[in-house]
Structure formats: C-alpha cells, structure tokens
Amino acid sequence: MSIEKSGLPISPGFSVGNALLINQAKTIVKKKKIKNSEIVREVNLFQAAVEESKNEINKMKLNDDNQYKIEHIEILDFNILILEDEILAGEVIDMITKKQINAEWALNKVLVNKSKEFSLVKDLYMQERLADFYYIAERITKNLRGLNQDLFEIKNNTILVAHDLSPIDALKYCKDGKVKGILTDLGGATSHTAIIARSLGIPTIMSLINISTSIEPGQRIYVDGYKGKVKWKVNKNEKNELTDLKNKYSSLQRNLFEFSKLTGETKDKRIISIKANIEISSEVKMAQKYGAEGIGMYRTEFLFTNKEYFPSLEEQYLDYVCLFNQDFFDEVTIRTLDIGGDKIQDYTHLENNPALGLRGIRYSLANSDVFKTQLNAIFKVISNKKKKIRILLPMISNLDELEESISIIDETKNKYLIDPKLVSLGVVIEPPSAALLIKEICNKVDFISIGTNDLIQYTIAADRTNETLGDIISHYQPSVLRMLKLISNEIPDNTYVSICGEMANDVNCLPIFIAMGVKELSMNYYSIPKIKGVIHDLSFKDCNEIFNECLKYTCPKEVKKELVGLIKNKMPSYSSIINYEI
C-alpha cells in the first residue's frame, strides 16, 4: 500500500528521486554557570563563532563557482546582517556578563525571548524572518562547538527531506542540479528557502507535517509540486500510473510554453493583456519566458523585508531600474508598500487585528517619510530612464485616503521633469467600502486593479490565512461573484480594469473576467501559458451567459460546476490543461 501526504505547493514541477534526509534537529543546549574570571573568555568565544559564521556565508557569496542570482545574494546579505546586528549580539553578551552563563545558553535564551515577541505578530512574513534567526543561531552554536559543517556528497536525482531547511543550506545543496525535489515539515510560500527553490526551478512542497520522520533514507519518492502531493512505497501499478503522470506533465509543460507565445485574444477578438505578478525584480526574466506581456504588479514587500532596515532611496531606485533590464517590457506596475494583514508588519507597532489595522496605504500615510522615499525612487527612474511606470495604491478604503495620497504623489512628482504620459495612477479595489465608491474612485485615477484575494477575505469576513476555513475562502462563493458584478456595473465606461490575485490564475474563472470586460489579468507567471491556451476558445457572448447563470446560484459547488462545464465544452483539445487545473 502506497503512502501519500499533501502539503503546500511551493515550486511547480514533477520529479522522482531518492530521499536524502537532512538532519537539522536543533542542537541540545545546556545551561552552565561560569566564573567571573571566565566571562571574557566566553564573550570572546561567542564573538569568534559569530565571525566564523559570517565568514562561511561570505565565502559562499564570493565564490564565483556558485554563480548565485541577485535574489540569492540578497538572502545571503540578509543573513550576514543578522550576524552583524549589534543589538542581537549585545543582548547575548549582556546576558553572558550579567547572568554569568555560557554563550550557548545565552544565545538560546535571547532567541526564546525574540520568539515570544514575534509570536505576537500574526503574519507570515515576520514568522518566516524569525526562522532566519533560528538558522543563524544554530550555525553559531555549531561553530561554538567546533562542529564540521562541510557539505556531504549529493548524488544525482536526490530529493532533500528535512524538518526545515535554511536558505544557506538550500543554496549549498542545490547548486549543481543534482537535487530534484525538496520536502520539509515546516515552511511557507514567502520564506527565503521557498524563494530559492522557485528561482532554481526545483519542485518543492512545504508544510508536510512529519515528512522528515515518515520517510527512510534512500526511499524512492514521487514529488508532485503542482498539486503539493508526495508519494512513496508505491506498487507496480501505481508506479506505472505515476510514470504516465510525469510524462503527461512533461507534455503539458511543452504545450504550455507553446501557448506562452500566444496573445490574450478571445474568440471574438477582444484583447486582454496577460501580465505577471512578481516579488523580486530579477523575476522579470522568468515572467518574459512564460509569456507575460508586462508586469501587472511588482510587490515591493520583499525589498523591504530582506534587510533589517527599510531600503534607502538609492537602493530602491537601483532595484526599480532592474525591472527594465534587457528591455523586456516598456511599462511596469509598482504597488506601493503593502504592510500589515497577512503581509509583513511593522513589529514595533503590534495590533490585535492587523488585517483591519494600519496596513497598505494607511501605513504609508501614517509614515509619510517611507511613502515619499518610495515615490522619489519611482519618479527618479521615470525621469532618468524615461520608462513608463504605473503606481498602484493598496487598500484604499475611502476617498480621503485617496485624495491625501494623490496630494503627496503630486507634490513629490513636481520635483522631477517627467513626461505625464510616462506615469499613471491606480488603486487596488480590496475592501467592500472601495467597491461601493467605485465610481468616485475611478474619476480620480487612471486605472483600477481588483485585488481578489483581499476582496474575497473582506466580503466573506474570513481570514484567508486560516487553514481551517478552506471551504469558506473560495472564489466560487456566490457572494464573491455578486460583489464582482456590483463593481462591474458601477465602473464608468472606458475605465481600464485589471484583475490581480489568485482568482486570475484559475482557468475556470476566465469566463467571469471576460464577461466583466476587463482589460488585463495579472497573475503568477507560471500560470500565464495555460490562461493563454484557454482564452482563445472563449467568446464574450458565451461567457456573459454563463456569468449571469452563475449569479443565480447560492452554492459555490454549483458555480464551479457551471464554469468548468463551459471550459470543457469549449476546449476539448486542451484536456491536459483542464485535468491539471481542476
């Protein structure tokens, strides 16, 4: 009997290989009292271990053979910054001195205290940054003990299995292409290790609870990174089925890259621009490879979280310039900093309910120096490079916020010589209050982008990060469709409308957006080929009829069945895409 576990799909792909268990159990630390005369020696040992840890990471960074990408260097730099953090080191040294305890225990105690602080912050970004502190602390502890951290041999077709995997180890183990998959008990989509896995194209599944204690070393494993499923101990029939599935995925991937060359044109010649959402500027190349017609949203949060301080004007400027490298795109959309909710949070300002607190544009207006620095960097790119940038404001909930934002934007823009045609302003429609003010908002901006993730969350009043609410958080909910219809009916004619969020990735939702008359879909770049492959067989007439029919339903299963039925009827030749998506 085969065994199957499901987790969080992080990086798409299908691979087969043998398990290599990475033992990353936390080193057991014992508390030892030290004499007053031993304090200096213990402090010196700690500082030497920190320096050794920093040298190890710098050695990786400076080794030309590694050929790390920009985002890899940024992650290595982030870990170095943690090691250079005088506050962290100062707390450890202070504890060694005042409590007269050994360095290992002092480091462990400081980390426990930080964990308590971070536990009050209920967002994924900050929780996953805490993981970086744990990785670094473990590295320092091993260096305190003089343990050898040299890389052991990695064989071809290896599947790494671990309780957790640090970004440093992910880079070390995966640099030569022998690793074909990564499975971990912990981890999330915005972790540094996840970013590395996606950038290397390694099928990866995280949050596979107890996977590291369930699989034996050398075990043959089948990793489905598309659906987040892993299988092992398969019988002969299942092995043949999985081999067939692998071949189907390979064929699908080839077909998808052919589809990536298509345009976003419907059967009746309506044009929808298919663009990419990205988190790192260097992803522009991958977006272009998958057929993106532009960058529909550059989420700038990673730029603000890969360091322990907010980036300067010059650092942001250089990053935004990278969006235009190799002239893949003439225009990009930059969403201003979206802090709070399930995104990063200012942990100096803790809130009981961050999803409803100081987030998005509220944070920017409350911290105008941060907002103005970001705007200055954007306008500097437009002025110096003559590039077109669309500025997108997140979480606008009322007209006062929008008017205040426009005032700051205009004031900042006036410092530069800018062709008005090179800059445009948009708003992400997320809270229902913005949906109810859609006419007035559209009259003040150049375009709108409907952010389906938060729109769904606030419409249904259900936390989309809560795993127990999976059946409720569905974009097939009738209330979601009716909210979209309300927005569609109220949008003034000739308003440029974009859709962003997970809903844009779903092939089955295409009829809804075609019926709404949207001009742009912005999504994860690896979803672009299948969306392009489907859109050509759909017409506005058919989609409008189905959308109106779906609006009559009161059950999400009925809505999905209706949408799936249209796709299947109109696309018999693309059954592989349908089977993959549904």
SEGUMAR-967235 format. One record per residue (C-alpha): residue in three letters; x, y, z negated. Coordinates in steps of 0.2 Angstrom, whole numbers, padded with zeros to 4 digits, always signed. Layout:
<sites>
ALAXYZ ...
</sites>
This chain:
<sites>
MET+0000+0000+0000 SER+0007+0017+0005 ILE+0008+0032-0007 GLU+0003+0049-0001 LYS+0005+0066-0010 SER-0001+0083-0005 GLY+0007+0099-0009 LEU+0009+0117-0002 PRO+0015+0118+0016 ILE+0029+0130+0017 SER+0038+0127+0033 PRO+0029+0118+0048 GLY+0036+0103+0057 PHE+0036+0084+0055 SER+0051+0074+0050 VAL+0056+0056+0045 GLY+0071+0053+0034 ASN+0079+0045+0018 ALA+0077+0053+0001 LEU+0091+0061-0007 LEU+0087+0066-0025 ILE+0095+0082-0031 ASN+0096+0080-0050 GLN+0093+0098-0056 ALA+0087+0094-0073 LYS+0091+0108-0085 THR+0107+0106-0095 ILE+0103+0102-0113 VAL+0110+0117-0123 LYS+0114+0115-0142 LYS+0115+0129-0154 LYS+0131+0131-0163 LYS+0136+0144-0176 ILE+0153+0152-0173 LYS+0165+0160-0185 ASN+0168+0179-0184 SER+0185+0176-0178 GLU+0178+0166-0163 ILE+0166+0179-0157 VAL+0179+0187-0145 ARG+0184+0171-0138 GLU+0165+0166-0135 VAL+0162+0183-0126 ASN+0177+0180-0115 LEU+0171+0163-0111 PHE+0154+0169-0106 GLN+0161+0184-0095 ALA+0173+0171-0086 ALA+0159+0160-0082 VAL+0149+0174-0075 GLU+0164+0180-0065 GLU+0166+0162-0059 SER+0148+0160-0054 LYS+0149+0177-0044 ASN+0165+0171-0035 GLU+0156+0155-0030 ILE+0142+0165-0022 ASN+0153+0177-0014 LYS+0164+0163-0007 MET+0148+0156+0002 LYS+0143+0174+0008 LEU+0161+0177+0015 ASN+0164+0160+0023 ASP+0162+0163+0042 ASP+0159+0145+0045 ASN+0142+0147+0036 GLN+0135+0159+0049 TYR+0121+0165+0037 LYS+0107+0176+0044 ILE+0103+0193+0037 GLU+0090+0187+0025 HIS+0102+0173+0018 ILE+0115+0187+0015 GLU+0101+0197+0006 ILE+0096+0182-0005 LEU+0115+0179-0009 ASP+0117+0198-0013 PHE+0101+0197-0025 ASN+0109+0183-0035 ILE+0125+0192-0036 LEU+0116+0207-0043 ILE+0108+0197-0056 LEU+0126+0191-0061 GLU+0131+0210-0061 ASP+0117+0215-0072 GLU+0124+0224-0087 ILE+0108+0223-0096 LEU+0107+0204-0095 ALA+0125+0201-0099 GLY+0124+0214-0113 GLU+0109+0205-0121 VAL+0119+0189-0121 ILE+0135+0197-0128 ASP+0125+0206-0141 MET+0117+0190-0147 ILE+0133+0181-0147 THR+0140+0195-0158 LYS+0126+0199-0170 LYS+0119+0181-0172 GLN+0137+0173-0171 ILE+0131+0159-0160 ASN+0139+0150-0145 ALA+0137+0158-0127 GLU+0126+0144-0120 TRP+0113+0146-0133 ALA+0113+0165-0132 LEU+0111+0164-0113 ASN+0097+0151-0116 LYS+0088+0162-0129 VAL+0089+0178-0118 LEU+0081+0168-0104 VAL+0067+0162-0115 ASN+0064+0180-0120 LYS+0063+0185-0102 SER+0051+0171-0098 LYS+0039+0177-0111 GLU+0040+0195-0103 PHE+0037+0188-0086 SER+0023+0176-0091 LEU+0013+0192-0094 VAL+0014+0196-0076 LYS+0002+0185-0066 ASP+0009+0187-0049 LEU+0018+0175-0038 TYR+0032+0187-0033 MET+0038+0190-0051 GLN+0036+0172-0056 GLU+0047+0167-0042 ARG+0060+0180-0046 LEU+0061+0173-0063 ALA+0066+0156-0055 ASP+0081+0165-0048 PHE+0086+0170-0066 TYR+0085+0151-0071 TYR+0095+0146-0056 ILE+0109+0158-0061 ALA+0108+0154-0080 GLU+0111+0135-0075 ARG+0126+0140-0064 ILE+0133+0150-0078 THR+0130+0136-0091 LYS+0139+0123-0079 ASN+0154+0135-0077 LEU+0155+0137-0096 ARG+0157+0118-0097 GLY+0169+0117-0083 LEU+0157+0106-0073 ASN+0161+0102-0055 GLN+0148+0109-0043 ASP+0156+0104-0027 LEU+0144+0098-0013 PHE+0142+0080-0011 GLU+0141+0071+0006 ILE+0125+0074+0016 LYS+0120+0061+0028 ASN+0110+0063+0044 ASN+0091+0063+0043 THR+0091+0067+0024 ILE+0075+0073+0015 LEU+0080+0083+0000 VAL+0069+0079-0015 ALA+0071+0089-0031 HIS+0061+0096-0046 ASP+0066+0113-0040 LEU+0079+0119-0028 SER+0089+0135-0029 PRO+0091+0146-0014 ILE+0110+0144-0016 ASP+0109+0125-0015 ALA+0097+0126-0001 LEU+0109+0136+0009 LYS+0124+0124+0004 TYR+0115+0108+0008 CYS+0106+0113+0024 LYS+0119+0122+0033 ASP+0124+0108+0046 GLY+0107+0102+0052 LYS+0108+0085+0043 VAL+0094+0089+0031 LYS+0077+0086+0040 GLY+0065+0090+0026 ILE+0063+0097+0008 LEU+0051+0092-0005 THR+0050+0100-0023 ASP+0039+0098-0038 LEU+0039+0117-0040 GLY+0040+0132-0029 GLY+0029+0144-0019 ALA+0027+0152-0002 THR+0036+0168-0007 SER+0051+0160-0016 HIS+0069+0163-0009 THR+0070+0144-0006 ALA+0054+0145+0005 ILE+0061+0159+0015 ILE+0077+0150+0018 ALA+0068+0134+0023 ARG+0057+0143+0036 SER+0071+0153+0043 LEU+0081+0136+0046 GLY+0065+0128+0053 ILE+0066+0113+0040 PRO+0049+0105+0037 THR+0046+0109+0019 ILE+0032+0105+0006 MET+0032+0113-0012 SER+0021+0111-0027 LEU+0022+0092-0025 ILE+0020+0089-0044 ASN+0031+0075-0050 ILE+0038+0071-0032 SER+0055+0070-0039 THR+0051+0056-0051 SER+0040+0047-0039 ILE+0052+0043-0025 GLU+0068+0032-0027 PRO+0084+0037-0019 GLY+0086+0031-0001 GLN+0067+0029+0001 ARG+0061+0031+0019 ILE+0049+0047+0019 TYR+0037+0054+0031 VAL+0035+0073+0029 ASP+0021+0082+0037 GLY+0025+0101+0035 TYR+0010+0106+0045 LYS-0003+0099+0033 GLY+0008+0098+0017 LYS+0007+0079+0016 VAL+0021+0067+0012 LYS+0020+0048+0013 TRP+0031+0033+0008 LYS+0031+0014+0006 VAL+0021+0013+0022 ASN+0016-0004+0030 LYS+0019-0008+0048 ASN+0003-0002+0055 GLU+0004+0014+0045 LYS+0022+0016+0052 ASN+0016+0015+0070 GLU+0002+0027+0066 LEU+0014+0040+0059 THR+0026+0037+0073 ASP+0012+0041+0085 LEU+0008+0057+0075 LYS+0026+0063+0076 ASN+0025+0061+0095 LYS+0009+0070+0095 TYR+0016+0084+0085 SER+0031+0085+0097 SER+0020+0085+0112 LEU+0009+0098+0103 GLN+0024+0109+0099 ARG+0030+0108+0118 ASN+0012+0113+0123 LEU+0011+0127+0111 PHE+0027+0135+0117 GLU+0020+0135+0135 PHE+0004+0143+0128 SER+0015+0157+0120 LYS+0019+0163+0137 LEU+0000+0167+0140 THR-0009+0184+0137 GLY-0023+0186+0124 GLU-0036+0187+0138 THR-0054+0179+0136 LYS-0063+0170+0150 ASP-0072+0186+0154 LYS-0056+0197+0155 ARG-0057+0205+0138 ILE-0040+0209+0131 ILE-0035+0205+0113 SER-0017+0209+0108 ILE-0009+0195+0099 LYS+0004+0201+0086 ALA+0014+0194+0072 ASN+0014+0197+0053 ILE+0032+0197+0046 GLU+0040+0199+0029 ILE+0059+0201+0034 SER+0065+0212+0048 SER+0075+0198+0056 GLU+0059+0188+0059 VAL+0056+0199+0074 LYS+0066+0187+0085 MET+0056+0172+0079 ALA+0040+0182+0082 GLN+0045+0186+0100 LYS+0050+0167+0103 TYR+0032+0162+0098 GLY+0024+0174+0110 ALA+0020+0189+0099 GLU+0015+0204+0109 GLY+0021+0216+0095 ILE+0022+0217+0076 GLY+0005+0219+0069 MET+0011+0221+0051 TYR+0028+0222+0043 ARG+0025+0218+0025 THR+0039+0228+0016 GLU+0037+0220-0001 PHE+0052+0208+0001 LEU+0063+0223+0005 PHE+0058+0230-0012 THR+0060+0213-0022 ASN+0076+0206-0015 LYS+0086+0218-0026 GLU+0084+0224-0044 TYR+0080+0242-0039 PHE+0069+0250-0026 PRO+0079+0252-0009 SER+0086+0270-0005 LEU+0080+0280+0010 GLU+0096+0274+0019 GLU+0093+0256+0015 GLN+0075+0257+0021 TYR+0080+0266+0037 LEU+0093+0253+0042 ASP+0080+0239+0039 TYR+0067+0248+0049 VAL+0079+0251+0063 CYS+0082+0232+0064 LEU+0064+0230+0069 PHE+0068+0236+0086 ASN+0084+0226+0088 GLN+0086+0219+0106 ASP+0071+0230+0111 PHE+0059+0215+0109 PHE+0044+0227+0105 ASP+0041+0245+0109 GLU+0030+0248+0094 VAL+0029+0240+0076 THR+0016+0242+0062 ILE+0024+0245+0045 ARG+0012+0243+0030 THR+0017+0254+0016 LEU+0022+0246-0001 ASP+0008+0235-0007 ILE+0012+0232-0026 GLY+0001+0223-0038 GLY-0013+0209-0037 ASP-0005+0193-0031 LYS+0010+0203-0024 ILE+0024+0210-0033 GLN+0021+0220-0048 ASP+0030+0234-0057 TYR+0034+0224-0073 THR+0037+0240-0083 HIS+0018+0243-0081 LEU+0009+0227-0086 GLU-0010+0226-0083 ASN-0023+0214-0089 ASN-0031+0213-0071 PRO-0018+0218-0058 ALA-0029+0213-0044 LEU-0041+0228-0049 GLY-0027+0239-0056 LEU-0013+0250-0050 ARG-0010+0242-0033 GLY-0007+0246-0015 ILE-0010+0264-0011 ARG-0014+0268-0029 TYR+0003+0263-0034 SER+0011+0274-0020 LEU+0001+0289-0025 ALA+0005+0287-0044 ASN+0023+0285-0039 SER+0024+0298-0025 ASP+0043+0298-0025 VAL+0043+0280-0020 PHE+0030+0283-0007 LYS+0039+0299+0000 THR+0056+0289+0001 GLN+0047+0276+0012 LEU+0039+0288+0023 ASN+0055+0298+0025 ALA+0064+0282+0031 ILE+0050+0278+0043 PHE+0050+0296+0051 LYS+0069+0296+0052 VAL+0068+0280+0063 ILE+0054+0288+0074 SER+0064+0305+0075 ASN+0082+0297+0078 LYS+0077+0282+0088 LYS+0062+0288+0097 LYS+0052+0272+0093 LYS+0034+0271+0090 ILE+0028+0266+0073 ARG+0010+0264+0066 ILE+0009+0267+0047 LEU-0003+0256+0038 LEU-0010+0261+0021 PRO-0016+0246+0010 MET-0030+0245-0002 ILE-0039+0262+0002 SER-0055+0261-0009 ASN-0061+0279-0007 LEU-0059+0295+0004 ASP-0050+0305-0010 GLU-0036+0292-0009 LEU-0035+0293+0010 GLU-0035+0312+0010 GLU-0021+0313-0003 SER-0011+0300+0007 ILE-0014+0310+0023 SER-0008+0326+0015 ILE+0008+0318+0009 ILE+0011+0310+0026 ASP+0009+0326+0035 GLU+0020+0336+0023 THR+0034+0323+0025 LYS+0032+0322+0044 ASN+0034+0341+0046 LYS+0052+0339+0040 TYR+0056+0330+0057 LEU+0055+0334+0075 ILE+0043+0320+0081 ASP+0033+0317+0096 PRO+0015+0315+0090 LYS+0012+0300+0102 LEU+0026+0290+0093 VAL+0016+0289+0076 SER-0001+0284+0071 LEU-0010+0281+0055 GLY-0021+0266+0050 VAL-0030+0259+0035 VAL-0032+0241+0029 ILE-0050+0238+0025 GLU-0050+0227+0010 PRO-0062+0232-0004 PRO-0080+0232+0000 SER-0080+0251-0005 ALA-0070+0254+0010 ALA-0081+0243+0021 LEU-0096+0254+0015 LEU-0086+0270+0020 ILE-0080+0263+0037 LYS-0087+0277+0047 GLU-0079+0291+0037 ILE-0063+0282+0036 CYS-0062+0279+0055 ASN-0065+0298+0058 LYS-0049+0301+0048 VAL-0037+0288+0055 ASP-0031+0282+0072 PHE-0035+0263+0069 ILE-0041+0251+0056 SER-0035+0234+0051 ILE-0047+0222+0042 GLY-0037+0213+0029 THR-0047+0197+0027 ASN-0038+0190+0013 ASP-0042+0203+0000 LEU-0059+0207+0008 ILE-0064+0189+0005 GLN-0057+0189-0013 TYR-0067+0205-0017 THR-0083+0201-0008 ILE-0084+0184-0017 ALA-0076+0190-0033 ALA-0065+0175-0034 ASP-0046+0175-0037 ARG-0038+0168-0021 THR-0023+0163-0031 ASN-0033+0152-0042 GLU-0031+0134-0036 THR-0047+0128-0044 LEU-0058+0140-0033 GLY-0053+0132-0016 ASP-0071+0128-0011 ILE-0077+0146-0015 ILE-0062+0155-0007 SER-0067+0151+0011 HIS-0068+0162+0026 TYR-0083+0152+0031 GLN-0094+0159+0017 PRO-0110+0167+0024 SER-0107+0182+0013 VAL-0090+0185+0022 LEU-0097+0184+0039 ARG-0111+0196+0034 MET-0098+0208+0027 LEU-0089+0207+0044 LYS-0105+0210+0053 LEU-0108+0226+0042 ILE-0091+0233+0046 SER-0093+0229+0065 ASN-0110+0238+0066 GLU-0103+0253+0057 ILE-0087+0256+0066 PRO-0088+0271+0078 ASP-0086+0267+0097 ASN-0068+0266+0104 THR-0060+0263+0087 TYR-0045+0252+0088 VAL-0049+0237+0076 SER-0036+0224+0071 ILE-0038+0209+0060 CYS-0025+0203+0049 GLY-0024+0189+0035 GLU-0026+0170+0035 MET-0043+0171+0044 ALA-0034+0177+0060 ASN-0023+0161+0060 ASP-0039+0150+0061 VAL-0043+0145+0079 ASN-0061+0141+0073 CYS-0063+0160+0068 LEU-0059+0166+0086 PRO-0077+0167+0091 ILE-0081+0179+0077 PHE-0067+0191+0081 ILE-0071+0191+0100 ALA-0090+0194+0096 MET-0084+0209+0085 GLY-0075+0216+0099 VAL-0058+0218+0090 LYS-0043+0224+0100 GLU-0029+0215+0090 LEU-0026+0199+0080 SER-0011+0199+0068 MET-0005+0183+0061 ASN+0009+0171+0056 TYR+0020+0170+0071 TYR+0019+0151+0072 SER+0000+0152+0074 ILE+0001+0163+0089 PRO+0003+0149+0103 LYS-0012+0139+0098 ILE-0023+0155+0097 LYS-0017+0160+0114 GLY-0020+0142+0120 VAL-0039+0143+0114 ILE-0044+0161+0118 HIS-0044+0159+0137 ASP-0058+0147+0137 LEU-0070+0158+0126 SER-0081+0172+0133 PHE-0089+0186+0123 LYS-0107+0180+0128 ASP-0104+0163+0120 CYS-0095+0170+0105 ASN-0108+0183+0102 GLU-0122+0170+0102 ILE-0113+0158+0090 PHE-0109+0173+0078 ASN-0127+0178+0077 GLU-0132+0160+0074 CYS-0119+0158+0060 LEU-0126+0174+0052 LYS-0142+0164+0049 TYR-0134+0151+0039 THR-0132+0150+0020 CYS-0119+0136+0018 PRO-0101+0138+0023 LYS-0101+0120+0030 GLU-0115+0124+0042 VAL-0105+0139+0048 LYS-0089+0129+0051 LYS-0098+0116+0060 GLU-0106+0128+0072 LEU-0089+0137+0076 VAL-0080+0120+0078 GLY-0093+0114+0089 LEU-0091+0129+0101 ILE-0072+0127+0101 LYS-0074+0108+0105 ASN-0087+0111+0119 LYS-0077+0124+0127 MET-0059+0116+0125 PRO-0059+0098+0129 SER-0042+0099+0137 TYR-0034+0106+0121 SER-0040+0092+0109 SER-0022+0091+0102 ILE-0024+0109+0096 ILE-0041+0105+0089 ASN-0035+0090+0080 TYR-0021+0099+0072 GLU-0031+0114+0067 ILE-0047+0105+0060 
</sites>
